[in-house]
Amino acid sequence: PWGIVDFDKARRIILQDYRNTKLGTITLDQVDEEPYYPADGEESHNG
């Protein structure tokens, strides 16, 4: 049925695909800082 998410099924599919290397290279690291959003007219800092 639409609207009901089966998180257990989603978890199993993602873990199975990860174990079978179907997801490619992914990173599961925790990010400790907030993302940088430049103000209007300000250049973004790439790198």
mmCIF file of the N, C-alpha and C atoms, coordinates in Angstrom:
data_MODEL
# 
_entry.id   MODEL 
# 
loop_
_atom_site.group_PDB 
_atom_site.id 
_atom_site.type_symbol 
_atom_site.label_atom_id 
_atom_site.label_alt_id 
_atom_site.label_comp_id 
_atom_site.label_asym_id 
_atom_site.label_entity_id 
_atom_site.label_seq_id 
_atom_site.pdbx_PDB_ins_code 
_atom_site.Cartn_x 
_atom_site.Cartn_y 
_atom_site.Cartn_z 
_atom_site.occupancy 
_atom_site.B_iso_or_equiv 
_atom_site.pdbx_formal_charge 
_atom_site.auth_seq_id 
_atom_site.auth_comp_id 
_atom_site.auth_asym_id 
_atom_site.auth_atom_id 
_atom_site.pdbx_PDB_model_num 
ATOM 1   N N  . PRO A 1 1  ? 0.818  -1.201 0.000  1.00 0.00 ? 1  PRO A N  1 
ATOM 2   C CA . PRO A 1 1  ? 0.000  0.000  0.000  1.00 0.00 ? 1  PRO A CA 1 
ATOM 3   C C  . PRO A 1 1  ? 0.862  1.265  0.000  1.00 0.00 ? 1  PRO A C  1 
ATOM 4   N N  . TRP A 1 2  ? 0.387  2.288  -0.688 1.00 0.00 ? 2  TRP A N  1 
ATOM 5   C CA . TRP A 1 2  ? 1.109  3.559  -0.746 1.00 0.00 ? 2  TRP A CA 1 
ATOM 6   C C  . TRP A 1 2  ? 1.014  4.278  0.593  1.00 0.00 ? 2  TRP A C  1 
ATOM 7   N N  . GLY A 1 3  ? 2.081  4.983  0.943  1.00 0.00 ? 3  GLY A N  1 
ATOM 8   C CA . GLY A 1 3  ? 2.074  5.797  2.151  1.00 0.00 ? 3  GLY A CA 1 
ATOM 9   C C  . GLY A 1 3  ? 2.639  5.105  3.372  1.00 0.00 ? 3  GLY A C  1 
ATOM 10  N N  . ILE A 1 4  ? 2.802  3.796  3.332  1.00 0.00 ? 4  ILE A N  1 
ATOM 11  C CA . ILE A 1 4  ? 3.359  3.071  4.473  1.00 0.00 ? 4  ILE A CA 1 
ATOM 12  C C  . ILE A 1 4  ? 4.747  2.579  4.089  1.00 0.00 ? 4  ILE A C  1 
ATOM 13  N N  . VAL A 1 5  ? 5.747  3.035  4.847  1.00 0.00 ? 5  VAL A N  1 
ATOM 14  C CA . VAL A 1 5  ? 7.133  2.668  4.551  1.00 0.00 ? 5  VAL A CA 1 
ATOM 15  C C  . VAL A 1 5  ? 7.521  1.472  5.410  1.00 0.00 ? 5  VAL A C  1 
ATOM 16  N N  . ASP A 1 6  ? 8.001  0.431  4.782  1.00 0.00 ? 6  ASP A N  1 
ATOM 17  C CA . ASP A 1 6  ? 8.492  -0.747 5.494  1.00 0.00 ? 6  ASP A CA 1 
ATOM 18  C C  . ASP A 1 6  ? 9.996  -0.568 5.688  1.00 0.00 ? 6  ASP A C  1 
ATOM 19  N N  . PHE A 1 7  ? 10.377 0.058  6.820  1.00 0.00 ? 7  PHE A N  1 
ATOM 20  C CA . PHE A 1 7  ? 11.778 0.367  7.074  1.00 0.00 ? 7  PHE A CA 1 
ATOM 21  C C  . PHE A 1 7  ? 12.628 -0.894 7.219  1.00 0.00 ? 7  PHE A C  1 
ATOM 22  N N  . ASP A 1 8  ? 12.055 -1.962 7.748  1.00 0.00 ? 8  ASP A N  1 
ATOM 23  C CA . ASP A 1 8  ? 12.815 -3.205 7.888  1.00 0.00 ? 8  ASP A CA 1 
ATOM 24  C C  . ASP A 1 8  ? 13.161 -3.776 6.518  1.00 0.00 ? 8  ASP A C  1 
ATOM 25  N N  . LYS A 1 9  ? 12.203 -3.756 5.602  1.00 0.00 ? 9  LYS A N  1 
ATOM 26  C CA . LYS A 1 9  ? 12.460 -4.248 4.248  1.00 0.00 ? 9  LYS A CA 1 
ATOM 27  C C  . LYS A 1 9  ? 13.483 -3.364 3.540  1.00 0.00 ? 9  LYS A C  1 
ATOM 28  N N  . ALA A 1 10 ? 13.359 -2.044 3.694  1.00 0.00 ? 10 ALA A N  1 
ATOM 29  C CA . ALA A 1 10 ? 14.312 -1.117 3.080  1.00 0.00 ? 10 ALA A CA 1 
ATOM 30  C C  . ALA A 1 10 ? 15.713 -1.347 3.634  1.00 0.00 ? 10 ALA A C  1 
ATOM 31  N N  . ARG A 1 11 ? 15.812 -1.549 4.938  1.00 0.00 ? 11 ARG A N  1 
ATOM 32  C CA . ARG A 1 11 ? 17.110 -1.808 5.570  1.00 0.00 ? 11 ARG A CA 1 
ATOM 33  C C  . ARG A 1 11 ? 17.743 -3.072 5.009  1.00 0.00 ? 11 ARG A C  1 
ATOM 34  N N  . ARG A 1 12 ? 16.945 -4.132 4.878  1.00 0.00 ? 12 ARG A N  1 
ATOM 35  C CA . ARG A 1 12 ? 17.471 -5.391 4.354  1.00 0.00 ? 12 ARG A CA 1 
ATOM 36  C C  . ARG A 1 12 ? 17.938 -5.255 2.911  1.00 0.00 ? 12 ARG A C  1 
ATOM 37  N N  . ILE A 1 13 ? 17.182 -4.539 2.091  1.00 0.00 ? 13 ILE A N  1 
ATOM 38  C CA . ILE A 1 13 ? 17.564 -4.349 0.684  1.00 0.00 ? 13 ILE A CA 1 
ATOM 39  C C  . ILE A 1 13 ? 18.853 -3.551 0.581  1.00 0.00 ? 13 ILE A C  1 
ATOM 40  N N  . ILE A 1 14 ? 18.958 -2.467 1.349  1.00 0.00 ? 14 ILE A N  1 
ATOM 41  C CA . ILE A 1 14 ? 20.166 -1.634 1.299  1.00 0.00 ? 14 ILE A CA 1 
ATOM 42  C C  . ILE A 1 14 ? 21.382 -2.416 1.772  1.00 0.00 ? 14 ILE A C  1 
ATOM 43  N N  . LEU A 1 15 ? 21.252 -3.141 2.873  1.00 0.00 ? 15 LEU A N  1 
ATOM 44  C CA . LEU A 1 15 ? 22.388 -3.930 3.367  1.00 0.00 ? 15 LEU A CA 1 
ATOM 45  C C  . LEU A 1 15 ? 22.778 -5.031 2.389  1.00 0.00 ? 15 LEU A C  1 
ATOM 46  N N  . GLN A 1 16 ? 21.798 -5.679 1.780  1.00 0.00 ? 16 GLN A N  1 
ATOM 47  C CA . GLN A 1 16 ? 22.091 -6.729 0.803  1.00 0.00 ? 16 GLN A CA 1 
ATOM 48  C C  . GLN A 1 16 ? 22.819 -6.149 -0.408 1.00 0.00 ? 16 GLN A C  1 
ATOM 49  N N  . ASP A 1 17 ? 22.341 -5.015 -0.918 1.00 0.00 ? 17 ASP A N  1 
ATOM 50  C CA . ASP A 1 17 ? 22.999 -4.382 -2.064 1.00 0.00 ? 17 ASP A CA 1 
ATOM 51  C C  . ASP A 1 17 ? 24.397 -3.906 -1.701 1.00 0.00 ? 17 ASP A C  1 
ATOM 52  N N  . TYR A 1 18 ? 24.576 -3.404 -0.491 1.00 0.00 ? 18 TYR A N  1 
ATOM 53  C CA . TYR A 1 18 ? 25.903 -2.967 -0.040 1.00 0.00 ? 18 TYR A CA 1 
ATOM 54  C C  . TYR A 1 18 ? 26.857 -4.159 0.029  1.00 0.00 ? 18 TYR A C  1 
ATOM 55  N N  . ARG A 1 19 ? 26.396 -5.245 0.602  1.00 0.00 ? 19 ARG A N  1 
ATOM 56  C CA . ARG A 1 19 ? 27.237 -6.445 0.722  1.00 0.00 ? 19 ARG A CA 1 
ATOM 57  C C  . ARG A 1 19 ? 27.575 -7.047 -0.641 1.00 0.00 ? 19 ARG A C  1 
ATOM 58  N N  . ASN A 1 20 ? 26.684 -6.916 -1.603 1.00 0.00 ? 20 ASN A N  1 
ATOM 59  C CA . ASN A 1 20 ? 26.918 -7.446 -2.949 1.00 0.00 ? 20 ASN A CA 1 
ATOM 60  C C  . ASN A 1 20 ? 27.572 -6.422 -3.867 1.00 0.00 ? 20 ASN A C  1 
ATOM 61  N N  . THR A 1 21 ? 28.068 -5.345 -3.308 1.00 0.00 ? 21 THR A N  1 
ATOM 62  C CA . THR A 1 21 ? 28.763 -4.243 -3.998 1.00 0.00 ? 21 THR A CA 1 
ATOM 63  C C  . THR A 1 21 ? 27.951 -3.660 -5.157 1.00 0.00 ? 21 THR A C  1 
ATOM 64  N N  . LYS A 1 22 ? 26.643 -3.641 -5.014 1.00 0.00 ? 22 LYS A N  1 
ATOM 65  C CA . LYS A 1 22 ? 25.788 -3.036 -6.034 1.00 0.00 ? 22 LYS A CA 1 
ATOM 66  C C  . LYS A 1 22 ? 25.674 -1.521 -5.853 1.00 0.00 ? 22 LYS A C  1 
ATOM 67  N N  . LEU A 1 23 ? 26.043 -1.012 -4.687 1.00 0.00 ? 23 LEU A N  1 
ATOM 68  C CA . LEU A 1 23 ? 25.921 0.419  -4.419 1.00 0.00 ? 23 LEU A CA 1 
ATOM 69  C C  . LEU A 1 23 ? 27.159 1.196  -4.818 1.00 0.00 ? 23 LEU A C  1 
ATOM 70  N N  . GLY A 1 24 ? 28.229 0.518  -5.142 1.00 0.00 ? 24 GLY A N  1 
ATOM 71  C CA . GLY A 1 24 ? 29.470 1.218  -5.458 1.00 0.00 ? 24 GLY A CA 1 
ATOM 72  C C  . GLY A 1 24 ? 30.142 1.701  -4.185 1.00 0.00 ? 24 GLY A C  1 
ATOM 73  N N  . THR A 1 25 ? 30.986 2.699  -4.325 1.00 0.00 ? 25 THR A N  1 
ATOM 74  C CA . THR A 1 25 ? 31.708 3.234  -3.181 1.00 0.00 ? 25 THR A CA 1 
ATOM 75  C C  . THR A 1 25 ? 30.851 4.274  -2.480 1.00 0.00 ? 25 THR A C  1 
ATOM 76  N N  . ILE A 1 26 ? 30.592 4.050  -1.199 1.00 0.00 ? 26 ILE A N  1 
ATOM 77  C CA . ILE A 1 26 ? 29.848 5.023  -0.407 1.00 0.00 ? 26 ILE A CA 1 
ATOM 78  C C  . ILE A 1 26 ? 30.609 5.290  0.879  1.00 0.00 ? 26 ILE A C  1 
ATOM 79  N N  . THR A 1 27 ? 30.317 6.408  1.502  1.00 0.00 ? 27 THR A N  1 
ATOM 80  C CA . THR A 1 27 ? 30.947 6.780  2.761  1.00 0.00 ? 27 THR A CA 1 
ATOM 81  C C  . THR A 1 27 ? 29.884 6.834  3.844  1.00 0.00 ? 27 THR A C  1 
ATOM 82  N N  . LEU A 1 28 ? 30.157 6.214  4.975  1.00 0.00 ? 28 LEU A N  1 
ATOM 83  C CA . LEU A 1 28 ? 29.219 6.194  6.090  1.00 0.00 ? 28 LEU A CA 1 
ATOM 84  C C  . LEU A 1 28 ? 29.774 6.983  7.273  1.00 0.00 ? 28 LEU A C  1 
ATOM 85  N N  . ASP A 1 29 ? 30.549 8.030  6.990  1.00 0.00 ? 29 ASP A N  1 
ATOM 86  C CA . ASP A 1 29 ? 31.143 8.842  8.042  1.00 0.00 ? 29 ASP A CA 1 
ATOM 87  C C  . ASP A 1 29 ? 30.154 9.873  8.551  1.00 0.00 ? 29 ASP A C  1 
ATOM 88  N N  . GLN A 1 30 ? 30.297 10.220 9.843  1.00 0.00 ? 30 GLN A N  1 
ATOM 89  C CA . GLN A 1 30 ? 29.493 11.282 10.430 1.00 0.00 ? 30 GLN A CA 1 
ATOM 90  C C  . GLN A 1 30 ? 30.192 12.613 10.191 1.00 0.00 ? 30 GLN A C  1 
ATOM 91  N N  . VAL A 1 31 ? 29.436 13.613 9.782  1.00 0.00 ? 31 VAL A N  1 
ATOM 92  C CA . VAL A 1 31 ? 29.990 14.939 9.528  1.00 0.00 ? 31 VAL A CA 1 
ATOM 93  C C  . VAL A 1 31 ? 29.819 15.765 10.795 1.00 0.00 ? 31 VAL A C  1 
ATOM 94  N N  . ASP A 1 32 ? 30.927 16.386 11.271 1.00 0.00 ? 32 ASP A N  1 
ATOM 95  C CA . ASP A 1 32 ? 30.897 17.120 12.526 1.00 0.00 ? 32 ASP A CA 1 
ATOM 96  C C  . ASP A 1 32 ? 30.622 18.609 12.374 1.00 0.00 ? 32 ASP A C  1 
ATOM 97  N N  . GLU A 1 33 ? 30.571 19.122 11.155 1.00 0.00 ? 33 GLU A N  1 
ATOM 98  C CA . GLU A 1 33 ? 30.354 20.550 10.992 1.00 0.00 ? 33 GLU A CA 1 
ATOM 99  C C  . GLU A 1 33 ? 29.170 20.820 10.078 1.00 0.00 ? 33 GLU A C  1 
ATOM 100 N N  . GLU A 1 34 ? 28.621 22.022 10.212 1.00 0.00 ? 34 GLU A N  1 
ATOM 101 C CA . GLU A 1 34 ? 27.489 22.433 9.394  1.00 0.00 ? 34 GLU A CA 1 
ATOM 102 C C  . GLU A 1 34 ? 27.955 22.729 7.972  1.00 0.00 ? 34 GLU A C  1 
ATOM 103 N N  . PRO A 1 35 ? 27.119 22.492 6.982  1.00 0.00 ? 35 PRO A N  1 
ATOM 104 C CA . PRO A 1 35 ? 27.506 22.826 5.605  1.00 0.00 ? 35 PRO A CA 1 
ATOM 105 C C  . PRO A 1 35 ? 27.634 24.333 5.429  1.00 0.00 ? 35 PRO A C  1 
ATOM 106 N N  . TYR A 1 36 ? 28.467 24.744 4.479  1.00 0.00 ? 36 TYR A N  1 
ATOM 107 C CA . TYR A 1 36 ? 28.696 26.163 4.195  1.00 0.00 ? 36 TYR A CA 1 
ATOM 108 C C  . TYR A 1 36 ? 27.759 26.612 3.086  1.00 0.00 ? 36 TYR A C  1 
ATOM 109 N N  . TYR A 1 37 ? 26.987 27.641 3.359  1.00 0.00 ? 37 TYR A N  1 
ATOM 110 C CA . TYR A 1 37 ? 26.098 28.228 2.365  1.00 0.00 ? 37 TYR A CA 1 
ATOM 111 C C  . TYR A 1 37 ? 26.517 29.671 2.155  1.00 0.00 ? 37 TYR A C  1 
ATOM 112 N N  . PRO A 1 38 ? 27.072 30.019 0.979  1.00 0.00 ? 38 PRO A N  1 
ATOM 113 C CA . PRO A 1 38 ? 27.498 31.401 0.741  1.00 0.00 ? 38 PRO A CA 1 
ATOM 114 C C  . PRO A 1 38 ? 26.306 32.356 0.708  1.00 0.00 ? 38 PRO A C  1 
ATOM 115 N N  . ALA A 1 39 ? 26.539 33.575 1.198  1.00 0.00 ? 39 ALA A N  1 
ATOM 116 C CA . ALA A 1 39 ? 25.503 34.603 1.151  1.00 0.00 ? 39 ALA A CA 1 
ATOM 117 C C  . ALA A 1 39 ? 25.323 35.061 -0.289 1.00 0.00 ? 39 ALA A C  1 
ATOM 118 N N  . ASP A 1 40 ? 24.250 35.763 -0.558 1.00 0.00 ? 40 ASP A N  1 
ATOM 119 C CA . ASP A 1 40 ? 24.000 36.275 -1.910 1.00 0.00 ? 40 ASP A CA 1 
ATOM 120 C C  . ASP A 1 40 ? 25.160 37.138 -2.369 1.00 0.00 ? 40 ASP A C  1 
ATOM 121 N N  . GLY A 1 41 ? 25.685 36.858 -3.549 1.00 0.00 ? 41 GLY A N  1 
ATOM 122 C CA . GLY A 1 41 ? 26.782 37.631 -4.107 1.00 0.00 ? 41 GLY A CA 1 
ATOM 123 C C  . GLY A 1 41 ? 28.155 37.195 -3.644 1.00 0.00 ? 41 GLY A C  1 
ATOM 124 N N  . GLU A 1 42 ? 28.234 36.326 -2.660 1.00 0.00 ? 42 GLU A N  1 
ATOM 125 C CA . GLU A 1 42 ? 29.521 35.850 -2.139 1.00 0.00 ? 42 GLU A CA 1 
ATOM 126 C C  . GLU A 1 42 ? 29.957 34.618 -2.930 1.00 0.00 ? 42 GLU A C  1 
ATOM 127 N N  . GLU A 1 43 ? 31.254 34.533 -3.214 1.00 0.00 ? 43 GLU A N  1 
ATOM 128 C CA . GLU A 1 43 ? 31.771 33.367 -3.928 1.00 0.00 ? 43 GLU A CA 1 
ATOM 129 C C  . GLU A 1 43 ? 31.782 32.157 -3.004 1.00 0.00 ? 43 GLU A C  1 
ATOM 130 N N  . SER A 1 44 ? 31.522 30.989 -3.589 1.00 0.00 ? 44 SER A N  1 
ATOM 131 C CA . SER A 1 44 ? 31.587 29.765 -2.797 1.00 0.00 ? 44 SER A CA 1 
ATOM 132 C C  . SER A 1 44 ? 33.040 29.341 -2.648 1.00 0.00 ? 44 SER A C  1 
ATOM 133 N N  . HIS A 1 45 ? 33.329 28.675 -1.546 1.00 0.00 ? 45 HIS A N  1 
ATOM 134 C CA . HIS A 1 45 ? 34.683 28.175 -1.281 1.00 0.00 ? 45 HIS A CA 1 
ATOM 135 C C  . HIS A 1 45 ? 34.730 26.713 -1.674 1.00 0.00 ? 45 HIS A C  1 
ATOM 136 N N  . ASN A 1 46 ? 35.283 26.413 -2.812 1.00 0.00 ? 46 ASN A N  1 
ATOM 137 C CA . ASN A 1 46 ? 35.398 25.027 -3.275 1.00 0.00 ? 46 ASN A CA 1 
ATOM 138 C C  . ASN A 1 46 ? 36.746 24.472 -2.869 1.00 0.00 ? 46 ASN A C  1 
ATOM 139 N N  . GLY A 1 47 ? 36.750 23.658 -1.801 1.00 0.00 ? 47 GLY A N  1 
ATOM 140 C CA . GLY A 1 47 ? 37.993 23.052 -1.374 1.00 0.00 ? 47 GLY A CA 1 
ATOM 141 C C  . GLY A 1 47 ? 38.402 23.608 -0.124 1.00 0.00 ? 47 GLY A C  1 
# 
